[in-house]
Amino acid sequence: MTREDLARSLCKRMGDQVLNTFGMDKEEMAKVGSDFVLSTDLEAEKLALKEIGKFFPEDRVLSEEKGEIVGEKKFGWVIDPLDGTVNFRYKIPYFCSSVSIEQDGRLMYAVIYNPVSEEMFWARKGEGAYLGEERLGVSDTMDMKRVFVAYATSNHVDERSVRVGSRVMRKVLENCRAMRQQGSSLLDFCHLARGNFDGLVKVSGNYWDYAAGKLMVEEAGGKVTDLKGNEPKGVSDVLASNEGIHERLLELLGQVEAEEI
């Protein structure tokens, strides 16, 4: 079994396992403030870690709940068993699972699976992004007044995240067509790669919240940076869009960074 084969299998298995408990009241464990993790997250993550350890025990792994499992530097895995935990908790059917593979620190392969719609999005470095066999491409929208933006955050309580998020929303709503906050940033990245959204802002995203989506959008012809135009690293604010409007969005949202400083 190749790493890509395992990534696809794990992503679907985690998604299906999560879906099997959708609508049920699952155990909720507090993390920080109002943040929480469900037993569903932990069960799906346990499945992934077990299988990676079985087939590729030398690889390092970064997952949302377990953190980093140190291994050899050549290959790394980034796992998010349930992106959209709040949606899942409140029985809103918009969530997914994701698996990414790195080689020598570079994202090479990513899978994002929506178990509700049974849609499998995937991307391979240098070979494009796909939904099943359909090749994806970002929108060609250039008129800022027609730009449709997705918004997401991984931190709903941190003062800085709330402040930056509210300013981002205001800038976008004043200058663009509309904004949506749907609750699963990785699915939003997929819809951006598909051309449904023109842009996406993720405030205070952890690496597992955007790794798979970053490769998906880039391989669909889009661009992904932080709000200063740099490569996002670790916990970061992330801006993704088609290339035609990226610099203008950076200029617009750079004002948020200036205000923050």
ZAVEX-388884 format. One record per residue (C-alpha): residue number from 1; residue in three letters; chain; x, y, z. Coordinates in nm, 2 decimals. Example, Ala and Ser with C-alpha at 12.3 -4.5 7.8 and 13.67 -1.06 7.14 Angstrom:
# ZAVEX-388884
+------+------+-------+--------+--------+--------+
! resi ! resn ! chain !      x !      y !      z !
+------+------+-------+--------+--------+--------+
!    1 !  ALA !     A !   1.23 !  -0.45 !   0.78 !
!    2 !  SER !     A !   1.37 !  -0.11 !   0.71 !
+------+------+-------+--------+--------+--------+
***
This chain:
# ZAVEX-388884
+------+------+-------+--------+--------+--------+
! resi ! resn ! chain !      x !      y !      z !
+------+------+-------+--------+--------+--------+
!    1 !  MET !     A !   0.00 !   0.00 !   0.00 !
!    2 !  THR !     A !   0.13 !   0.34 !  -0.09 !
!    3 !  ARG !     A !   0.10 !   0.65 !   0.13 !
!    4 !  GLU !     A !  -0.15 !   0.80 !  -0.11 !
!    5 !  ASP !     A !  -0.36 !   0.48 !  -0.11 !
!    6 !  LEU !     A !  -0.36 !   0.49 !   0.27 !
!    7 !  ALA !     A !  -0.44 !   0.86 !   0.28 !
!    8 !  ARG !     A !  -0.75 !   0.81 !   0.06 !
!    9 !  SER !     A !  -0.86 !   0.50 !   0.26 !
!   10 !  LEU !     A !  -0.81 !   0.67 !   0.60 !
!   11 !  CYS !     A !  -0.99 !   0.99 !   0.50 !
!   12 !  LYS !     A !  -1.30 !   0.80 !   0.38 !
!   13 !  ARG !     A !  -1.29 !   0.56 !   0.68 !
!   14 !  MET !     A !  -1.27 !   0.85 !   0.93 !
!   15 !  GLY !     A !  -1.54 !   1.04 !   0.75 !
!   16 !  ASP !     A !  -1.77 !   0.74 !   0.74 !
!   17 !  GLN !     A !  -1.70 !   0.67 !   1.11 !
!   18 !  VAL !     A !  -1.79 !   1.03 !   1.20 !
!   19 !  LEU !     A !  -2.11 !   1.02 !   0.99 !
!   20 !  ASN !     A !  -2.22 !   0.70 !   1.16 !
!   21 !  THR !     A !  -2.26 !   0.90 !   1.49 !
!   22 !  PHE !     A !  -2.40 !   1.21 !   1.33 !
!   23 !  GLY !     A !  -2.71 !   1.33 !   1.51 !
!   24 !  MET !     A !  -2.63 !   1.14 !   1.83 !
!   25 !  ASP !     A !  -2.53 !   1.31 !   2.15 !
!   26 !  LYS !     A !  -2.16 !   1.25 !   2.19 !
!   27 !  GLU !     A !  -1.94 !   1.31 !   2.49 !
!   28 !  GLU !     A !  -1.80 !   1.67 !   2.49 !
!   29 !  MET !     A !  -1.47 !   1.75 !   2.65 !
!   30 !  ALA !     A !  -1.35 !   2.10 !   2.73 !
!   31 !  LYS !     A !  -1.02 !   2.22 !   2.59 !
!   32 !  VAL !     A !  -0.98 !   2.60 !   2.65 !
!   33 !  GLY !     A !  -1.26 !   2.84 !   2.72 !
!   34 !  SER !     A !  -1.56 !   2.75 !   2.51 !
!   35 !  ASP !     A !  -1.35 !   2.53 !   2.28 !
!   36 !  PHE !     A !  -1.42 !   2.15 !   2.30 !
!   37 !  VAL !     A !  -1.35 !   1.82 !   2.14 !
!   38 !  LEU !     A !  -1.60 !   1.54 !   2.09 !
!   39 !  SER !     A !  -1.53 !   1.17 !   2.16 !
!   40 !  THR !     A !  -1.61 !   1.13 !   1.79 !
!   41 !  ASP !     A !  -1.29 !   1.33 !   1.70 !
!   42 !  LEU !     A !  -1.08 !   1.12 !   1.92 !
!   43 !  GLU !     A !  -1.22 !   0.79 !   1.80 !
!   44 !  ALA !     A !  -1.16 !   0.88 !   1.43 !
!   45 !  GLU !     A !  -0.81 !   1.01 !   1.51 !
!   46 !  LYS !     A !  -0.72 !   0.69 !   1.69 !
!   47 !  LEU !     A !  -0.82 !   0.49 !   1.38 !
!   48 !  ALA !     A !  -0.58 !   0.70 !   1.17 !
!   49 !  LEU !     A !  -0.29 !   0.69 !   1.40 !
!   50 !  LYS !     A !  -0.32 !   0.31 !   1.44 !
!   51 !  GLU !     A !  -0.32 !   0.26 !   1.06 !
!   52 !  ILE !     A !  -0.03 !   0.50 !   0.99 !
!   53 !  GLY !     A !   0.17 !   0.34 !   1.27 !
!   54 !  LYS !     A !   0.10 !  -0.01 !   1.12 !
!   55 !  PHE !     A !   0.20 !   0.07 !   0.76 !
!   56 !  PHE !     A !   0.45 !   0.36 !   0.80 !
!   57 !  PRO !     A !   0.58 !   0.35 !   1.16 !
!   58 !  GLU !     A !   0.88 !   0.56 !   1.08 !
!   59 !  ASP !     A !   0.67 !   0.86 !   0.96 !
!   60 !  ARG !     A !   0.60 !   1.16 !   1.17 !
!   61 !  VAL !     A !   0.24 !   1.27 !   1.23 !
!   62 !  LEU !     A !   0.07 !   1.59 !   1.32 !
!   63 !  SER !     A !  -0.30 !   1.56 !   1.43 !
!   64 !  GLU !     A !  -0.54 !   1.80 !   1.59 !
!   65 !  GLU !     A !  -0.59 !   1.62 !   1.92 !
!   66 !  LYS !     A !  -0.28 !   1.42 !   1.97 !
!   67 !  GLY !     A !  -0.04 !   1.69 !   1.85 !
!   68 !  GLU !     A !   0.29 !   1.59 !   1.69 !
!   69 !  ILE !     A !   0.42 !   1.24 !   1.69 !
!   70 !  VAL !     A !   0.79 !   1.26 !   1.61 !
!   71 !  GLY !     A !   0.94 !   1.04 !   1.34 !
!   72 !  GLU !     A !   1.18 !   1.06 !   1.05 !
!   73 !  LYS !     A !   1.18 !   1.40 !   0.87 !
!   74 !  LYS !     A !   1.14 !   1.27 !   0.51 !
!   75 !  PHE !     A !   0.76 !   1.19 !   0.53 !
!   76 !  GLY !     A !   0.50 !   1.35 !   0.74 !
!   77 !  TRP !     A !   0.12 !   1.32 !   0.78 !
!   78 !  VAL !     A !  -0.13 !   1.60 !   0.88 !
!   79 !  ILE !     A !  -0.46 !   1.46 !   1.01 !
!   80 !  ASP !     A !  -0.79 !   1.64 !   1.09 !
!   81 !  PRO !     A !  -1.05 !   1.37 !   1.16 !
!   82 !  LEU !     A !  -1.34 !   1.61 !   1.19 !
!   83 !  ASP !     A !  -1.32 !   1.96 !   1.05 !
!   84 !  GLY !     A !  -1.64 !   2.13 !   1.15 !
!   85 !  THR !     A !  -1.68 !   2.00 !   1.51 !
!   86 !  VAL !     A !  -1.92 !   2.28 !   1.61 !
!   87 !  ASN !     A !  -2.14 !   2.20 !   1.31 !
!   88 !  PHE !     A !  -2.13 !   1.83 !   1.39 !
!   89 !  ARG !     A !  -2.21 !   1.90 !   1.76 !
!   90 !  TYR !     A !  -2.52 !   2.10 !   1.66 !
!   91 !  LYS !     A !  -2.63 !   1.86 !   1.39 !
!   92 !  ILE !     A !  -2.55 !   2.08 !   1.10 !
!   93 !  PRO !     A !  -2.44 !   1.85 !   0.81 !
!   94 !  TYR !     A !  -2.13 !   2.05 !   0.69 !
!   95 !  PHE !     A !  -1.81 !   1.88 !   0.81 !
!   96 !  CYS !     A !  -1.53 !   1.67 !   0.67 !
!   97 !  SER !     A !  -1.22 !   1.47 !   0.73 !
!   98 !  SER !     A !  -0.87 !   1.54 !   0.58 !
!   99 !  VAL !     A !  -0.53 !   1.38 !   0.54 !
!  100 !  SER !     A !  -0.22 !   1.54 !   0.39 !
!  101 !  ILE !     A !   0.12 !   1.40 !   0.31 !
!  102 !  GLU !     A !   0.44 !   1.59 !   0.32 !
!  103 !  GLN !     A !   0.78 !   1.50 !   0.18 !
!  104 !  ASP !     A !   1.08 !   1.68 !   0.30 !
!  105 !  GLY !     A !   0.86 !   1.94 !   0.46 !
!  106 !  ARG !     A !   0.66 !   2.01 !   0.14 !
!  107 !  LEU !     A !   0.29 !   1.93 !   0.09 !
!  108 !  MET !     A !   0.27 !   1.67 !  -0.18 !
!  109 !  TYR !     A !  -0.08 !   1.51 !  -0.15 !
!  110 !  ALA !     A !  -0.40 !   1.59 !   0.02 !
!  111 !  VAL !     A !  -0.75 !   1.44 !   0.05 !
!  112 !  ILE !     A !  -1.06 !   1.60 !   0.19 !
!  113 !  TYR !     A !  -1.37 !   1.39 !   0.22 !
!  114 !  ASN !     A !  -1.73 !   1.51 !   0.28 !
!  115 !  PRO !     A !  -1.91 !   1.20 !   0.42 !
!  116 !  VAL !     A !  -2.25 !   1.37 !   0.39 !
!  117 !  SER !     A !  -2.23 !   1.42 !   0.01 !
!  118 !  GLU !     A !  -1.98 !   1.13 !  -0.04 !
!  119 !  GLU !     A !  -1.75 !   1.38 !  -0.23 !
!  120 !  MET !     A !  -1.38 !   1.30 !  -0.23 !
!  121 !  PHE !     A !  -1.16 !   1.60 !  -0.31 !
!  122 !  TRP !     A !  -0.79 !   1.54 !  -0.37 !
!  123 !  ALA !     A !  -0.48 !   1.71 !  -0.50 !
!  124 !  ARG !     A !  -0.13 !   1.60 !  -0.60 !
!  125 !  LYS !     A !   0.16 !   1.85 !  -0.62 !
!  126 !  GLY !     A !   0.22 !   1.95 !  -0.98 !
!  127 !  GLU !     A !  -0.07 !   1.75 !  -1.11 !
!  128 !  GLY !     A !  -0.38 !   1.94 !  -1.02 !
!  129 !  ALA !     A !  -0.68 !   1.93 !  -0.79 !
!  130 !  TYR !     A !  -0.98 !   1.70 !  -0.84 !
!  131 !  LEU !     A !  -1.33 !   1.60 !  -0.73 !
!  132 !  GLY !     A !  -1.33 !   1.24 !  -0.81 !
!  133 !  GLU !     A !  -1.21 !   1.24 !  -1.18 !
!  134 !  GLU !     A !  -1.32 !   1.60 !  -1.24 !
!  135 !  ARG !     A !  -1.04 !   1.85 !  -1.25 !
!  136 !  LEU !     A !  -1.10 !   2.16 !  -1.05 !
!  137 !  GLY !     A !  -1.02 !   2.53 !  -1.12 !
!  138 !  VAL !     A !  -1.07 !   2.85 !  -0.93 !
!  139 !  SER !     A !  -1.30 !   3.12 !  -1.05 !
!  140 !  ASP !     A !  -1.19 !   3.40 !  -1.29 !
!  141 !  THR !     A !  -1.38 !   3.68 !  -1.11 !
!  142 !  MET !     A !  -1.19 !   4.01 !  -1.13 !
!  143 !  ASP !     A !  -1.45 !   4.27 !  -1.03 !
!  144 !  MET !     A !  -1.42 !   4.32 !  -0.65 !
!  145 !  LYS !     A !  -1.79 !   4.41 !  -0.63 !
!  146 !  ARG !     A !  -1.87 !   4.05 !  -0.75 !
!  147 !  VAL !     A !  -1.62 !   3.87 !  -0.52 !
!  148 !  PHE !     A !  -1.78 !   3.61 !  -0.30 !
!  149 !  VAL !     A !  -1.57 !   3.53 !   0.02 !
!  150 !  ALA !     A !  -1.58 !   3.25 !   0.27 !
!  151 !  TYR !     A !  -1.48 !   3.33 !   0.63 !
!  152 !  ALA !     A !  -1.36 !   3.08 !   0.90 !
!  153 !  THR !     A !  -1.18 !   3.08 !   1.23 !
!  154 !  SER !     A !  -1.04 !   2.81 !   1.46 !
!  155 !  ASN !     A !  -1.06 !   3.03 !   1.76 !
!  156 !  HIS !     A !  -1.39 !   3.18 !   1.86 !
!  157 !  VAL !     A !  -1.29 !   3.32 !   2.20 !
!  158 !  ASP !     A !  -0.94 !   3.47 !   2.17 !
!  159 !  GLU !     A !  -0.96 !   3.85 !   2.19 !
!  160 !  ARG !     A !  -0.72 !   3.90 !   1.90 !
!  161 !  SER !     A !  -0.90 !   3.65 !   1.68 !
!  162 !  VAL !     A !  -1.24 !   3.81 !   1.74 !
!  163 !  ARG !     A !  -1.10 !   4.16 !   1.68 !
!  164 !  VAL !     A !  -0.92 !   4.06 !   1.35 !
!  165 !  GLY !     A !  -1.22 !   3.85 !   1.24 !
!  166 !  SER !     A !  -1.47 !   4.13 !   1.29 !
!  167 !  ARG !     A !  -1.24 !   4.38 !   1.10 !
!  168 !  VAL !     A !  -1.20 !   4.13 !   0.81 !
!  169 !  MET !     A !  -1.57 !   4.08 !   0.79 !
!  170 !  ARG !     A !  -1.63 !   4.46 !   0.78 !
!  171 !  LYS !     A !  -1.37 !   4.51 !   0.51 !
!  172 !  VAL !     A !  -1.51 !   4.24 !   0.29 !
!  173 !  LEU !     A !  -1.87 !   4.33 !   0.33 !
!  174 !  GLU !     A !  -1.79 !   4.70 !   0.25 !
!  175 !  ASN !     A !  -1.60 !   4.61 !  -0.07 !
!  176 !  CYS !     A !  -1.72 !   4.27 !  -0.20 !
!  177 !  ARG !     A !  -2.04 !   4.10 !  -0.29 !
!  178 !  ALA !     A !  -2.10 !   3.88 !   0.01 !
!  179 !  MET !     A !  -1.94 !   3.67 !   0.28 !
!  180 !  ARG !     A !  -2.04 !   3.33 !   0.42 !
!  181 !  GLN !     A !  -1.93 !   3.16 !   0.74 !
!  182 !  GLN !     A !  -2.02 !   2.79 !   0.70 !
!  183 !  GLY !     A !  -1.82 !   2.62 !   0.98 !
!  184 !  SER !     A !  -1.57 !   2.39 !   0.79 !
!  185 !  SER !     A !  -1.28 !   2.58 !   0.64 !
!  186 !  LEU !     A !  -1.15 !   2.27 !   0.46 !
!  187 !  LEU !     A !  -1.47 !   2.23 !   0.28 !
!  188 !  ASP !     A !  -1.46 !   2.60 !   0.20 !
!  189 !  PHE !     A !  -1.12 !   2.56 !   0.05 !
!  190 !  CYS !     A !  -1.26 !   2.28 !  -0.17 !
!  191 !  HIS !     A !  -1.54 !   2.51 !  -0.29 !
!  192 !  LEU !     A !  -1.29 !   2.78 !  -0.36 !
!  193 !  ALA !     A !  -1.09 !   2.53 !  -0.57 !
!  194 !  ARG !     A !  -1.41 !   2.44 !  -0.75 !
!  195 !  GLY !     A !  -1.48 !   2.80 !  -0.83 !
!  196 !  ASN !     A !  -1.78 !   2.84 !  -0.60 !
!  197 !  PHE !     A !  -1.61 !   3.10 !  -0.38 !
!  198 !  ASP !     A !  -1.37 !   3.36 !  -0.51 !
!  199 !  GLY !     A !  -1.18 !   3.41 !  -0.18 !
!  200 !  LEU !     A !  -1.14 !   3.27 !   0.16 !
!  201 !  VAL !     A !  -1.01 !   3.41 !   0.49 !
!  202 !  LYS !     A !  -0.92 !   3.19 !   0.78 !
!  203 !  VAL !     A !  -0.83 !   3.37 !   1.10 !
!  204 !  SER !     A !  -0.60 !   3.20 !   1.36 !
!  205 !  GLY !     A !  -0.59 !   2.87 !   1.17 !
!  206 !  ASN !     A !  -0.39 !   2.58 !   1.29 !
!  207 !  TYR !     A !  -0.18 !   2.40 !   1.03 !
!  208 !  TRP !     A !  -0.42 !   2.10 !   1.02 !
!  209 !  ASP !     A !  -0.70 !   2.35 !   0.95 !
!  210 !  TYR !     A !  -0.55 !   2.47 !   0.62 !
!  211 !  ALA !     A !  -0.28 !   2.23 !   0.50 !
!  212 !  ALA !     A !  -0.50 !   2.01 !   0.28 !
!  213 !  GLY !     A !  -0.70 !   2.31 !   0.16 !
!  214 !  LYS !     A !  -0.38 !   2.51 !   0.07 !
!  215 !  LEU !     A !  -0.26 !   2.24 !  -0.17 !
!  216 !  MET !     A !  -0.61 !   2.20 !  -0.31 !
!  217 !  VAL !     A !  -0.64 !   2.57 !  -0.40 !
!  218 !  GLU !     A !  -0.29 !   2.60 !  -0.53 !
!  219 !  GLU !     A !  -0.33 !   2.30 !  -0.75 !
!  220 !  ALA !     A !  -0.66 !   2.44 !  -0.88 !
!  221 !  GLY !     A !  -0.47 !   2.76 !  -0.99 !
!  222 !  GLY !     A !  -0.53 !   2.98 !  -0.69 !
!  223 !  LYS !     A !  -0.30 !   3.14 !  -0.44 !
!  224 !  VAL !     A !  -0.26 !   3.10 !  -0.06 !
!  225 !  THR !     A !  -0.07 !   3.33 !   0.17 !
!  226 !  ASP !     A !  -0.10 !   3.49 !   0.51 !
!  227 !  LEU !     A !  -0.26 !   3.84 !   0.54 !
!  228 !  LYS !     A !   0.09 !   3.99 !   0.47 !
!  229 !  GLY !     A !   0.14 !   3.79 !   0.15 !
!  230 !  ASN !     A !   0.39 !   3.55 !   0.31 !
!  231 !  GLU !     A !   0.38 !   3.17 !   0.33 !
!  232 !  PRO !     A !   0.15 !   3.07 !   0.61 !
!  233 !  LYS !     A !   0.32 !   2.87 !   0.89 !
!  234 !  GLY !     A !   0.19 !   2.71 !   1.20 !
!  235 !  VAL !     A !  -0.09 !   2.91 !   1.36 !
!  236 !  SER !     A !  -0.17 !   3.17 !   1.10 !
!  237 !  ASP !     A !  -0.43 !   3.39 !   0.94 !
!  238 !  VAL !     A !  -0.47 !   3.26 !   0.58 !
!  239 !  LEU !     A !  -0.60 !   3.43 !   0.26 !
!  240 !  ALA !     A !  -0.68 !   3.21 !  -0.04 !
!  241 !  SER !     A !  -0.83 !   3.33 !  -0.37 !
!  242 !  ASN !     A !  -0.79 !   3.32 !  -0.74 !
!  243 !  GLU !     A !  -0.46 !   3.49 !  -0.85 !
!  244 !  GLY !     A !  -0.64 !   3.77 !  -1.03 !
!  245 !  ILE !     A !  -0.77 !   3.93 !  -0.71 !
!  246 !  HIS !     A !  -0.52 !   3.81 !  -0.45 !
!  247 !  GLU !     A !  -0.31 !   4.12 !  -0.44 !
!  248 !  ARG !     A !  -0.62 !   4.34 !  -0.42 !
!  249 !  LEU !     A !  -0.75 !   4.14 !  -0.13 !
!  250 !  LEU !     A !  -0.41 !   4.16 !   0.04 !
!  251 !  GLU !     A !  -0.42 !   4.53 !   0.00 !
!  252 !  LEU !     A !  -0.77 !   4.55 !   0.14 !
!  253 !  LEU !     A !  -0.70 !   4.31 !   0.44 !
!  254 !  GLY !     A !  -0.35 !   4.45 !   0.50 !
!  255 !  GLN !     A !  -0.54 !   4.74 !   0.65 !
!  256 !  VAL !     A !  -0.66 !   4.50 !   0.91 !
!  257 !  GLU !     A !  -0.30 !   4.40 !   0.99 !
!  258 !  ALA !     A !  -0.20 !   4.77 !   1.01 !
!  259 !  GLU !     A !  -0.49 !   4.84 !   1.25 !
!  260 !  GLU !     A !  -0.39 !   4.53 !   1.46 !
!  261 !  ILE !     A !  -0.03 !   4.66 !   1.50 !
+------+------+-------+--------+--------+--------+
***
